[in-house]
């Protein structure tokens, strides 16, 4: 049975959700605080975590950052706020999906199942790929590190995945839909703007290299010369 951990301080949310999830072979347990949630995650046996953004002690974004630093467990974030920037922050911190409150339990089940399917069908880790060298830029999947003109660049997990996607096919134009599908598989209509923001942040971190080009009404491409 799939084990789900809900970290949400609404004590009235967990029991009915747990009962509903049982219909689909999903076992849900609830932690009311981030500290309790972290303790349960560290004990192991959790297949996916659902985090509320508005939590006591720390918000869901801070909790997501801690979890992602320690584990690759899938994360789905819940929030009463639906702003694009909230979704972007969740993506950058390594969340696998994002769902606003209030929600229909059946949709939450579907999203949980979708995240788990994506993880199960994911290709072998990109860390097996060789280092990619360009004029002024080195992208090393083995260490998930980037050097710009010989100096290290600190990227978020999602920023690195975006750069690696572009670097594997320099010159190829990736649409926003292509990028969303490759990175997280999120609902495109909800997260299209998030791609623009992520590209803008990545482009700024790679300055003074003019690395990521925008092709109007088409998408984005890595415009650096590949070194052999």
ABEGO torsion letter per residue (X at the ends): XBBBBBBBABAAAAAAAAAAAAAAGBBBBBBABAAAAAAAAAAEGBABBBBBABBBGBBAAAAAAAAAAABABBBBBBBABABAAAAAAAAAAGBABBBBOBBBAAAAAAAAAAAAAAAAABBBBAAABBBBBBBGBBBBAAAGBBBBGGBBBBBBAAAAAAAAAAAABBGBBBBAAAAAAAAAGBBAAAAAAAAAAAAAAAAAAAOABBABBBBBGAEBBBABBBBX
